[in-house]
Amino acid sequence: MDSNASSPDISFEFPTLFRIYKDGRVERLKGTEVVPPSTDPETGVRSKDIVLSLESGLSARIFLPKLPDPTQKLPLLVFIHGGAFVIEFPYSPLYHSHVALLTSEANVVVLSVHYRRAPEHPLPVAYEDSWEALQWAAAHSNRNGPETWLNDYVDFDHVFVGGDSAGATLTNHMVHRAGVHRLSGAKIVGMILLHPYFGNEKPNKLLEVIFPACSGLNDPRMNPGKDPKLGRLGVGGCWFLWLRRTFSGTGLGLTMKH
């Protein structure tokens, strides 16, 4: 929605998401609260924030479940959050709680990626950041990477990539890219898509603003059904996932079946 008529200071507004002011400022209308990393006293899940690239500022929050046997290697989930590419991040209450619970219940190490968000960083920046994060994680397979939790506790033959909404869109592209470009160091065995934000052949005003480089309604990054290389997903199997409860950040139950 163009809000010039309602306020002379606003150049663009998308309801419930963000406003762009004429002086260049961006105001996010939700998903801005930050919670610190922590250790959960009930589940024993630990989390900490890490920087993946000093140059771009790409970062993540990493989660580690309770480890009765510290020699055991666990699957890795690279998780990409949703929010229409504009709001939320791994440090928001919604996604911190969700990923911490997932870490505990699935007994996996989780790398929750903080990609640079639109509109300050228009797409495809989020695609490139997510791909860089996946490569960064895979580079730890030689046990000599910068993050000790990945070096010490991850089984790189069992890597999952997953996300919701915009994060599911990015996930699909990352797994496809891993197949086309042969991701080195990690074997992706599962892809989890929760309500992916895929486009279709209808115009999308939001994408016109946050993805000006989009090649049109058939751009495979947003409309993967139009990708001639769709079958080259770099994943070892297809996983089905059912939600037992509403995604509220505190009550998510997961069932996965190969």
SULNORSUL-V327104 format. One record per pair of residues at least 4 apart in sequence whose ideal C-beta (glycine too) atoms are under 6 Angstrom apart, sorted by the first residue. I is the first residue (numbers start at 1). J is the second residue. D is the distance in whole Angstrom. If there is no record, write none. Layout:
I_J_D ; I_J_D
//
This chain:
1_13_6 ; 3_7_6 ; 3_10_4 ; 3_13_4 ; 9_21_5 ; 9_22_6 ; 10_19_5 ; 10_21_6 ; 11_20_5 ; 11_22_5 ; 12_20_4 ; 13_19_5 ; 14_18_6 ; 14_206_6 ; 16_29_6 ; 17_84_6 ; 17_86_5 ; 17_87_6 ; 18_26_6 ; 18_28_5 ; 18_86_5 ; 19_27_5 ; 20_26_6 ; 21_25_4 ; 26_119_6 ; 26_120_6 ; 28_32_5 ; 28_87_5 ; 30_87_6 ; 31_83_6 ; 31_87_4 ; 31_88_4 ; 31_92_5 ; 33_93_6 ; 34_91_5 ; 35_93_5 ; 35_96_5 ; 37_47_4 ; 37_48_5 ; 37_49_5 ; 39_46_5 ; 40_45_5 ; 43_104_4 ; 44_66_3 ; 45_63_6 ; 45_65_6 ; 45_100_5 ; 45_103_5 ; 45_104_5 ; 46_64_5 ; 47_61_6 ; 47_63_5 ; 49_61_5 ; 50_60_6 ; 50_62_6 ; 50_147_6 ; 51_59_5 ; 52_58_5 ; 52_60_6 ; 52_133_6 ; 52_136_5 ; 53_58_4 ; 58_129_5 ; 59_114_5 ; 60_111_5 ; 60_112_6 ; 60_113_5 ; 60_114_6 ; 61_90_4 ; 61_112_5 ; 62_111_5 ; 62_149_6 ; 63_99_6 ; 63_100_6 ; 63_103_4 ; 63_110_4 ; 64_109_6 ; 64_149_5 ; 65_103_5 ; 65_104_6 ; 65_107_5 ; 73_155_4 ; 74_108_6 ; 74_109_5 ; 74_153_6 ; 75_108_5 ; 75_158_4 ; 76_109_5 ; 76_154_5 ; 76_159_5 ; 77_108_5 ; 77_110_5 ; 77_160_5 ; 78_111_5 ; 78_134_6 ; 78_137_6 ; 78_161_5 ; 79_99_6 ; 79_110_5 ; 79_112_5 ; 79_162_6 ; 80_113_5 ; 80_130_6 ; 80_163_4 ; 80_167_4 ; 80_170_5 ; 80_171_5 ; 81_88_5 ; 81_95_5 ; 81_167_5 ; 82_164_4 ; 82_165_3 ; 82_166_5 ; 82_167_5 ; 83_87_4 ; 83_88_3 ; 84_166_5 ; 85_118_5 ; 85_126_6 ; 85_166_5 ; 85_210_6 ; 86_117_6 ; 86_118_5 ; 88_92_5 ; 89_114_5 ; 90_95_5 ; 90_112_4 ; 90_114_5 ; 93_97_6 ; 94_249_4 ; 95_99_6 ; 97_249_4 ; 97_250_6 ; 98_249_5 ; 98_252_6 ; 99_110_5 ; 99_112_5 ; 101_252_6 ; 102_106_6 ; 103_110_5 ; 109_153_6 ; 109_154_5 ; 111_137_5 ; 113_130_6 ; 113_133_4 ; 115_126_4 ; 115_129_4 ; 115_130_5 ; 116_121_4 ; 116_125_5 ; 116_129_6 ; 118_122_5 ; 118_123_6 ; 118_210_4 ; 119_210_5 ; 121_125_4 ; 122_210_6 ; 122_212_6 ; 123_210_6 ; 123_211_4 ; 127_173_6 ; 130_170_5 ; 130_174_5 ; 131_174_6 ; 131_177_6 ; 134_174_5 ; 138_183_6 ; 138_185_4 ; 138_186_4 ; 139_145_6 ; 139_185_6 ; 140_145_3 ; 140_150_4 ; 140_151_6 ; 141_156_4 ; 141_185_4 ; 141_186_6 ; 143_151_5 ; 145_150_6 ; 145_151_6 ; 148_152_6 ; 149_153_6 ; 150_154_5 ; 156_186_5 ; 157_187_5 ; 158_189_6 ; 159_186_5 ; 159_188_5 ; 160_190_4 ; 161_171_5 ; 161_174_6 ; 161_175_5 ; 161_191_6 ; 162_171_6 ; 162_192_3 ; 163_167_3 ; 163_168_5 ; 163_171_4 ; 164_168_6 ; 164_194_4 ; 164_195_6 ; 165_195_6 ; 165_197_5 ; 166_197_5 ; 168_193_4 ; 168_194_6 ; 168_196_4 ; 169_196_5 ; 169_197_5 ; 172_224_6 ; 173_221_6 ; 175_191_5 ; 175_233_5 ; 175_234_6 ; 175_235_5 ; 176_233_5 ; 177_181_6 ; 178_183_4 ; 178_188_6 ; 178_234_3 ; 179_232_4 ; 179_233_5 ; 179_234_3 ; 180_232_5 ; 183_234_6 ; 188_234_6 ; 188_235_5 ; 189_236_4 ; 189_237_6 ; 190_239_4 ; 191_235_5 ; 192_241_6 ; 199_222_4 ; 199_223_5 ; 201_217_5 ; 207_211_5 ; 207_214_6 ; 214_219_5 ; 215_219_4 ; 218_223_6 ; 218_226_4 ; 220_224_6 ; 220_226_5 ; 220_227_3 ; 224_230_6 ; 237_258_6 ; 239_256_5 ; 240_257_5 ; 241_256_5 ; 242_255_5 ; 244_253_4 ; 245_251_4 ; 245_253_5 ; 247_252_6
//
